[in-house]
């Protein structure tokens, strides 16, 4: 029984030391982003997907950034198209209601915004 406990203790310690070494190496790589990342800035295309930071190498990071760059123009174009479609949709929806209803909706939205500000700690405002 004592041998099994000792074996388990040694195994747990070995895993812990190995994990600590791996984590220290990962943190060291992240501490020097200028050396690991070919890009400068903190834009959306320059971020690794969630969870990747812990496991990717410098060369993998560069490849991921290149892949992101290759899709960014296409994504930007699609975002513009979505914004245009949403704007057109909103205009059509607004054309369904009359002026009195629009005033009521505007008032309700102002009340909601005021409530949001109060809930977020901005209670120092007046009218």
N, CA and C atoms as an extended XYZ file, in Angstrom:
381
Properties=species:S:1:pos:R:3:atomname:S:1:resname:S:1:resid:I:1 pbc="F F F"
N         0.828       -1.190        0.000 N   UNK     1
C         0.000        0.000        0.000 CA  UNK     1
C         0.868        1.248        0.000 C   UNK     1
N         1.946        1.228        0.825 N   UNK     2
C         2.834        2.381        0.898 CA  UNK     2
C         3.535        2.610       -0.441 C   UNK     2
N         3.887        1.523       -1.136 N   UNK     3
C         4.548        1.656       -2.435 CA  UNK     3
C         3.619        2.324       -3.448 C   UNK     3
N         2.326        1.975       -3.399 N   UNK     4
C         1.369        2.551       -4.332 CA  UNK     4
C         1.191        4.048       -4.062 C   UNK     4
N         1.103        4.412       -2.794 N   UNK     5
C         0.960        5.817       -2.434 CA  UNK     5
C         2.203        6.587       -2.861 C   UNK     5
N         3.370        6.014       -2.604 N   UNK     6
C         4.622        6.666       -2.985 CA  UNK     6
C         4.700        6.813       -4.505 C   UNK     6
N         4.307        5.771       -5.227 N   UNK     7
C         4.315        5.825       -6.689 CA  UNK     7
C         3.380        6.920       -7.193 C   UNK     7
N         2.181        6.987       -6.645 N   UNK     8
C         1.229        8.018       -7.055 CA  UNK     8
C         1.751        9.420       -6.736 C   UNK     8
N         2.357        9.588       -5.588 N   UNK     9
C         2.918       10.878       -5.207 CA  UNK     9
C         4.014       11.298       -6.173 C   UNK     9
N         4.910       10.368       -6.533 N   UNK    10
C         5.981       10.671       -7.475 CA  UNK    10
C         5.389       11.003       -8.850 C   UNK    10
N         4.386       10.264       -9.262 N   UNK    11
C         3.762       10.519      -10.561 CA  UNK    11
C         3.111       11.890      -10.595 C   UNK    11
N         2.406       12.235       -9.532 N   UNK    12
C         1.749       13.546       -9.472 CA  UNK    12
C         2.795       14.660       -9.485 C   UNK    12
N         3.863       14.488       -8.738 N   UNK    13
C         4.936       15.488       -8.728 CA  UNK    13
C         5.574       15.632      -10.104 C   UNK    13
N         5.794       14.514      -10.788 N   UNK    14
C         6.396       14.556      -12.117 CA  UNK    14
C         5.496       15.304      -13.093 C   UNK    14
N         4.210       15.022      -13.040 N   UNK    15
C         3.254       15.712      -13.914 CA  UNK    15
C         3.224       17.197      -13.570 C   UNK    15
N         3.240       17.508      -12.297 N   UNK    16
C         3.218       18.907      -11.868 CA  UNK    16
C         4.445       19.665      -12.327 C   UNK    16
N         5.622       19.075      -12.178 N   UNK    17
C         6.863       19.733      -12.605 CA  UNK    17
C         6.865       19.900      -14.120 C   UNK    17
N         6.441       18.877      -14.836 N   UNK    18
C         6.376       18.977      -16.297 CA  UNK    18
C         5.408       20.053      -16.745 C   UNK    18
N         4.259       20.118      -16.111 N   UNK    19
C         3.272       21.138      -16.449 CA  UNK    19
C         3.795       22.533      -16.144 C   UNK    19
N         4.466       22.689      -15.027 N   UNK    20
C         5.022       23.991      -14.654 CA  UNK    20
C         6.077       24.428      -15.670 C   UNK    20
N         6.913       23.501      -16.113 N   UNK    21
C         7.935       23.837      -17.105 CA  UNK    21
C         7.291       24.237      -18.425 C   UNK    21
N         6.298       23.493      -18.848 N   UNK    22
C         5.600       23.808      -20.091 CA  UNK    22
C         4.923       25.166      -20.001 C   UNK    22
N         4.260       25.437      -18.878 N   UNK    23
C         3.587       26.708      -18.692 CA  UNK    23
C         4.581       27.863      -18.665 C   UNK    23
N         5.710       27.681      -18.000 N   UNK    24
C         6.732       28.728      -17.948 CA  UNK    24
C         7.254       29.035      -19.349 C   UNK    24
N         7.450       28.012      -20.151 N   UNK    25
C         7.904       28.211      -21.524 CA  UNK    25
C         6.865       28.966      -22.334 C   UNK    25
N         5.617       28.610      -22.177 N   UNK    26
C         4.529       29.275      -22.890 CA  UNK    26
C         4.433       30.739      -22.487 C   UNK    26
N         4.529       31.014      -21.205 N   UNK    27
C         4.461       32.391      -20.719 CA  UNK    27
C         5.645       33.184      -21.255 C   UNK    27
N         6.803       32.584      -21.313 N   UNK    28
C         7.981       33.271      -21.841 CA  UNK    28
C         7.795       33.623      -23.308 C   UNK    28
N         7.170       32.731      -24.069 N   UNK    29
C         6.901       33.023      -25.474 CA  UNK    29
C         5.911       34.167      -25.602 C   UNK    29
N         4.903       34.198      -24.770 N   UNK    30
C         3.900       35.250      -24.807 CA  UNK    30
C         4.448       36.588      -24.314 C   UNK    30
N         5.456       36.548      -23.458 N   UNK    31
C         6.019       37.784      -22.909 CA  UNK    31
C         6.795       38.558      -23.954 C   UNK    31
N         7.182       37.912      -25.030 N   UNK    32
C         7.947       38.577      -26.078 CA  UNK    32
C         7.191       38.540      -27.392 C   UNK    32
N         6.038       39.224      -27.490 N   UNK    33
C         5.247       39.137      -28.709 CA  UNK    33
C         5.927       39.743      -29.930 C   UNK    33
N         6.821       40.705      -29.741 N   UNK    34
C         7.508       41.298      -30.880 CA  UNK    34
C         8.378       40.259      -31.582 C   UNK    34
N         8.955       39.347      -30.829 N   UNK    35
C         9.809       38.325      -31.410 CA  UNK    35
C         8.995       37.192      -32.016 C   UNK    35
N         7.789       36.959      -31.540 N   UNK    36
C         7.009       35.821      -32.013 CA  UNK    36
C         6.020       36.188      -33.095 C   UNK    36
N         5.557       37.418      -33.128 N   UNK    37
C         4.521       37.792      -34.076 CA  UNK    37
C         5.092       38.731      -35.131 C   UNK    37
N         4.865       38.424      -36.396 N   UNK    38
C         5.386       39.285      -37.445 CA  UNK    38
C         4.604       40.583      -37.597 C   UNK    38
N         3.506       40.720      -36.947 N   UNK    39
C         2.667       41.908      -37.108 CA  UNK    39
C         2.741       42.795      -35.888 C   UNK    39
N         2.325       44.026      -36.095 N   UNK    40
C         2.287       44.992      -35.008 CA  UNK    40
C         0.841       45.420      -34.835 C   UNK    40
N         0.425       45.650      -33.612 N   UNK    41
C        -0.936       46.103      -33.358 CA  UNK    41
C        -1.765       45.018      -32.721 C   UNK    41
N        -2.970       45.403      -32.357 N   UNK    42
C        -3.844       44.479      -31.638 CA  UNK    42
C        -5.190       44.396      -32.350 C   UNK    42
N        -5.133       44.365      -33.694 N   UNK    43
C        -6.389       44.309      -34.430 CA  UNK    43
C        -6.961       42.894      -34.393 C   UNK    43
N        -8.205       42.784      -34.816 N   UNK    44
C        -8.911       41.508      -34.726 CA  UNK    44
C        -8.200       40.401      -35.508 C   UNK    44
N        -7.635       40.737      -36.657 N   UNK    45
C        -6.980       39.727      -37.487 CA  UNK    45
C        -5.647       39.297      -36.902 C   UNK    45
N        -5.141       40.024      -35.900 N   UNK    46
C        -3.864       39.693      -35.316 CA  UNK    46
C        -3.965       38.927      -34.024 C   UNK    46
N        -5.093       38.411      -33.745 N   UNK    47
C        -5.269       37.642      -32.520 CA  UNK    47
C        -5.439       36.176      -32.865 C   UNK    47
N        -4.871       35.370      -32.012 N   UNK    48
C        -5.039       33.936      -32.199 CA  UNK    48
C        -6.433       33.531      -31.725 C   UNK    48
N        -6.983       32.470      -32.300 N   UNK    49
C        -8.272       31.969      -31.819 CA  UNK    49
C        -8.164       31.548      -30.354 C   UNK    49
N        -9.274       31.542      -29.637 N   UNK    50
C        -9.249       31.173      -28.207 CA  UNK    50
C        -8.580       29.823      -27.980 C   UNK    50
N        -7.651       29.794      -27.018 N   UNK    51
C        -6.973       28.569      -26.651 CA  UNK    51
C        -5.684       28.316      -27.413 C   UNK    51
N        -5.493       28.944      -28.559 N   UNK    52
C        -4.317       28.691      -29.378 CA  UNK    52
C        -3.041       29.261      -28.762 C   UNK    52
N        -3.151       30.357      -28.032 N   UNK    53
C        -1.982       31.025      -27.466 CA  UNK    53
C        -1.137       30.073      -26.635 C   UNK    53
N        -1.766       29.141      -25.985 N   UNK    54
C        -1.070       28.251      -25.071 CA  UNK    54
C        -0.286       27.166      -25.801 C   UNK    54
N        -0.689       26.827      -27.024 N   UNK    55
C        -0.099       25.648      -27.659 CA  UNK    55
C         0.685       25.895      -28.939 C   UNK    55
N         0.509       27.025      -29.615 N   UNK    56
C         1.156       27.189      -30.915 CA  UNK    56
C         2.607       27.639      -30.786 C   UNK    56
N         3.401       27.241      -31.782 N   UNK    57
C         4.805       27.650      -31.848 CA  UNK    57
C         4.900       28.971      -32.599 C   UNK    57
N         6.103       29.535      -32.655 N   UNK    58
C         6.315       30.802      -33.363 CA  UNK    58
C         5.971       30.665      -34.842 C   UNK    58
N         6.392       29.584      -35.453 N   UNK    59
C         6.120       29.408      -36.878 CA  UNK    59
C         4.627       29.176      -37.133 C   UNK    59
N         3.965       28.452      -36.236 N   UNK    60
C         2.525       28.246      -36.384 CA  UNK    60
C         1.785       29.572      -36.221 C   UNK    60
N         2.250       30.385      -35.287 N   UNK    61
C         1.635       31.691      -35.075 CA  UNK    61
C         1.731       32.539      -36.347 C   UNK    61
N         2.890       32.552      -36.978 N   UNK    62
C         3.080       33.311      -38.210 CA  UNK    62
C         2.158       32.794      -39.313 C   UNK    62
N         2.033       31.469      -39.423 N   UNK    63
C         1.154       30.890      -40.438 CA  UNK    63
C        -0.309       31.249      -40.175 C   UNK    63
N        -0.709       31.226      -38.914 N   UNK    64
C        -2.095       31.566      -38.558 CA  UNK    64
C        -2.373       33.023      -38.908 C   UNK    64
N        -1.428       33.912      -38.603 N   UNK    65
C        -1.607       35.325      -38.945 CA  UNK    65
C        -1.723       35.501      -40.467 C   UNK    65
N        -0.922       34.760      -41.224 N   UNK    66
C        -0.983       34.855      -42.685 CA  UNK    66
C        -2.343       34.377      -43.198 C   UNK    66
N        -2.853       33.304      -42.617 N   UNK    67
C        -4.178       32.806      -43.004 CA  UNK    67
C        -5.246       33.853      -42.680 C   UNK    67
N        -5.166       34.434      -41.482 N   UNK    68
C        -6.126       35.471      -41.105 CA  UNK    68
C        -6.060       36.652      -42.067 C   UNK    68
N        -4.846       37.068      -42.425 N   UNK    69
C        -4.683       38.187      -43.355 CA  UNK    69
C        -5.306       37.875      -44.712 C   UNK    69
N        -5.163       36.632      -45.171 N   UNK    70
C        -5.675       36.276      -46.493 CA  UNK    70
C        -7.204       36.336      -46.554 C   UNK    70
N        -7.869       36.193      -45.414 N   UNK    71
C        -9.333       36.234      -45.391 CA  UNK    71
C        -9.887       37.595      -44.961 C   UNK    71
N        -9.046       38.482      -44.450 N   UNK    72
C        -9.552       39.698      -43.825 CA  UNK    72
C       -10.310       40.610      -44.789 C   UNK    72
N        -9.816       40.801      -46.019 N   UNK    73
C       -10.501       41.662      -46.979 CA  UNK    73
C       -11.891       41.122      -47.290 C   UNK    73
N       -11.978       39.823      -47.487 N   UNK    74
C       -13.261       39.191      -47.772 CA  UNK    74
C       -14.220       39.361      -46.590 C   UNK    74
N       -13.715       39.200      -45.374 N   UNK    75
C       -14.552       39.376      -44.181 CA  UNK    75
C       -15.008       40.827      -44.036 C   UNK    75
N       -14.104       41.769      -44.297 N   UNK    76
C       -14.475       43.186      -44.220 CA  UNK    76
C       -15.580       43.522      -45.215 C   UNK    76
N       -15.463       42.991      -46.433 N   UNK    77
C       -16.499       43.228      -47.450 CA  UNK    77
C       -17.847       42.666      -46.997 C   UNK    77
N       -17.830       41.470      -46.428 N   UNK    78
C       -19.075       40.863      -45.955 CA  UNK    78
C       -19.684       41.657      -44.800 C   UNK    78
N       -18.839       42.180      -43.906 N   UNK    79
C       -19.343       42.997      -42.803 CA  UNK    79
C       -20.027       44.254      -43.324 C   UNK    79
N       -19.445       44.861      -44.375 N   UNK    80
C       -20.071       46.043      -44.987 CA  UNK    80
C       -21.418       45.675      -45.598 C   UNK    80
N       -21.468       44.537      -46.268 N   UNK    81
C       -22.726       44.088      -46.870 CA  UNK    81
C       -23.779       43.846      -45.797 C   UNK    81
N       -23.383       43.234      -44.710 N   UNK    82
C       -24.328       42.978      -43.610 CA  UNK    82
C       -24.851       44.294      -43.058 C   UNK    82
N       -23.969       45.268      -42.865 N   UNK    83
C       -24.387       46.569      -42.336 CA  UNK    83
C       -25.374       47.245      -43.288 C   UNK    83
N       -25.129       47.146      -44.583 N   UNK    84
C       -26.031       47.737      -45.566 CA  UNK    84
C       -27.397       47.045      -45.554 C   UNK    84
N       -27.388       45.730      -45.491 N   UNK    85
C       -28.644       44.970      -45.469 CA  UNK    85
C       -29.430       45.285      -44.200 C   UNK    85
N       -28.747       45.347      -43.057 N   UNK    86
C       -29.432       45.674      -41.807 CA  UNK    86
C       -30.020       47.076      -41.851 C   UNK    86
N       -29.288       48.014      -42.438 N   UNK    87
C       -29.784       49.385      -42.557 CA  UNK    87
C       -31.035       49.432      -43.432 C   UNK    87
N       -30.997       48.733      -44.546 N   UNK    88
C       -32.162       48.678      -45.444 CA  UNK    88
C       -33.357       48.037      -44.733 C   UNK    88
N       -33.101       46.946      -44.015 N   UNK    89
C       -34.156       46.282      -43.246 CA  UNK    89
C       -34.775       47.230      -42.232 C   UNK    89
N       -33.918       47.940      -41.481 N   UNK    90
C       -34.410       48.853      -40.456 CA  UNK    90
C       -35.238       49.994      -41.052 C   UNK    90
N       -34.833       50.465      -42.227 N   UNK    91
C       -35.607       51.511      -42.898 CA  UNK    91
C       -36.988       50.998      -43.309 C   UNK    91
N       -37.028       49.777      -43.817 N   UNK    92
C       -38.315       49.192      -44.214 CA  UNK    92
C       -39.215       48.994      -43.005 C   UNK    92
N       -38.634       48.538      -41.902 N   UNK    93
C       -39.421       48.350      -40.680 CA  UNK    93
C       -39.967       49.690      -40.201 C   UNK    93
N       -39.126       50.716      -40.222 N   UNK    94
C       -39.553       52.045      -39.772 CA  UNK    94
C       -40.647       52.620      -40.663 C   UNK    94
N       -40.695       52.212      -41.923 N   UNK    95
C       -41.719       52.745      -42.827 CA  UNK    95
C       -43.104       52.172      -42.540 C   UNK    95
N       -43.170       51.128      -41.736 N   UNK    96
C       -44.444       50.477      -41.428 CA  UNK    96
C       -45.239       51.269      -40.382 C   UNK    96
N       -44.553       51.976      -39.508 N   UNK    97
C       -45.234       52.670      -38.408 CA  UNK    97
C       -45.419       54.156      -38.727 C   UNK    97
N       -46.393       54.789      -38.035 N   UNK    98
C       -46.648       56.213      -38.277 CA  UNK    98
C       -45.796       57.083      -37.351 C   UNK    98
N       -45.895       58.389      -37.516 N   UNK    99
C       -45.056       59.333      -36.771 CA  UNK    99
C       -45.297       59.276      -35.266 C   UNK    99
N       -46.534       59.126      -34.850 N   UNK   100
C       -46.830       59.060      -33.419 CA  UNK   100
C       -46.175       57.823      -32.797 C   UNK   100
N       -46.236       56.696      -33.496 N   UNK   101
C       -45.591       55.476      -33.007 CA  UNK   101
C       -44.072       55.641      -32.938 C   UNK   101
N       -43.511       56.344      -33.914 N   UNK   102
C       -42.065       56.587      -33.911 CA  UNK   102
C       -41.659       57.409      -32.693 C   UNK   102
N       -42.484       58.399      -32.325 N   UNK   103
C       -42.194       59.218      -31.151 CA  UNK   103
C       -42.244       58.385      -29.880 C   UNK   103
N       -43.221       57.497      -29.799 N   UNK   104
C       -43.342       56.625      -28.627 CA  UNK   104
C       -42.129       55.706      -28.526 C   UNK   104
N       -41.737       55.124      -29.648 N   UNK   105
C       -40.568       54.234      -29.664 CA  UNK   105
C       -39.317       55.002      -29.259 C   UNK   105
N       -39.164       56.215      -29.773 N   UNK   106
C       -38.003       57.037      -29.416 CA  UNK   106
C       -37.979       57.311      -27.918 C   UNK   106
N       -39.149       57.598      -27.343 N   UNK   107
C       -39.242       57.848      -25.904 CA  UNK   107
C       -38.880       56.599      -25.100 C   UNK   107
N       -39.391       55.453      -25.504 N   UNK   108
C       -39.103       54.194      -24.822 CA  UNK   108
C       -37.606       53.887      -24.881 C   UNK   108
N       -36.996       54.109      -26.042 N   UNK   109
C       -35.560       53.841      -26.176 CA  UNK   109
C       -34.740       54.770      -25.284 C   UNK   109
N       -35.175       56.033      -25.148 N   UNK   110
C       -34.475       56.956      -24.252 CA  UNK   110
C       -34.596       56.499      -22.804 C   UNK   110
N       -35.781       56.022      -22.416 N   UNK   111
C       -35.958       55.512      -21.053 CA  UNK   111
C       -35.054       54.308      -20.801 C   UNK   111
N       -34.999       53.403      -21.754 N   UNK   112
C       -34.148       52.214      -21.608 CA  UNK   112
C       -32.678       52.601      -21.482 C   UNK   112
N       -32.258       53.581      -22.277 N   UNK   113
C       -30.870       54.032      -22.214 CA  UNK   113
C       -30.568       54.662      -20.859 C   UNK   113
N       -31.492       55.431      -20.348 N   UNK   114
C       -31.314       56.043      -19.032 CA  UNK   114
C       -31.222       54.961      -17.956 C   UNK   114
N       -32.067       53.936      -18.038 N   UNK   115
C       -32.022       52.835      -17.073 CA  UNK   115
C       -30.698       52.091      -17.152 C   UNK   115
N       -30.196       51.861      -18.370 N   UNK   116
C       -28.917       51.179      -18.549 CA  UNK   116
C       -27.777       51.961      -17.907 C   UNK   116
N       -27.809       53.266      -18.088 N   UNK   117
C       -26.766       54.101      -17.499 CA  UNK   117
C       -26.829       54.048      -15.975 C   UNK   117
N       -28.047       54.061      -15.437 N   UNK   118
C       -28.195       54.007      -13.987 CA  UNK   118
C       -27.727       52.660      -13.440 C   UNK   118
N       -28.043       51.582      -14.138 N   UNK   119
C       -27.638       50.244      -13.698 CA  UNK   119
C       -26.125       50.059      -13.771 C   UNK   119
N       -25.482       50.734      -14.713 N   UNK   120
C       -24.037       50.570      -14.874 CA  UNK   120
C       -23.235       51.495      -13.952 C   UNK   120
N       -23.933       52.239      -13.117 N   UNK   121
C       -23.214       53.086      -12.152 CA  UNK   121
C       -23.230       54.552      -12.503 C   UNK   121
N       -23.812       54.928      -13.589 N   UNK   122
C       -23.872       56.330      -13.968 CA  UNK   122
C       -25.070       57.025      -13.387 C   UNK   122
N       -25.270       56.942      -12.083 N   UNK   123
C       -26.455       57.498      -11.430 CA  UNK   123
C       -26.330       58.983      -11.133 C   UNK   123
N       -25.209       59.593      -11.483 N   UNK   124
C       -25.004       61.007      -11.115 CA  UNK   124
C       -25.624       61.961      -12.097 C   UNK   124
N       -26.363       61.475      -13.095 N   UNK   125
C       -26.938       62.352      -14.112 CA  UNK   125
C       -28.291       62.903      -13.711 C   UNK   125
N       -28.614       64.050      -14.286 N   UNK   126
C       -29.931       64.662      -14.071 CA  UNK   126
C       -30.698       64.635      -15.366 C   UNK   126
N       -31.627       65.591      -15.553 N   UNK   127
C       -32.391       65.656      -16.803 CA  UNK   127
C       -31.751       66.495      -17.798 C   UNK   127
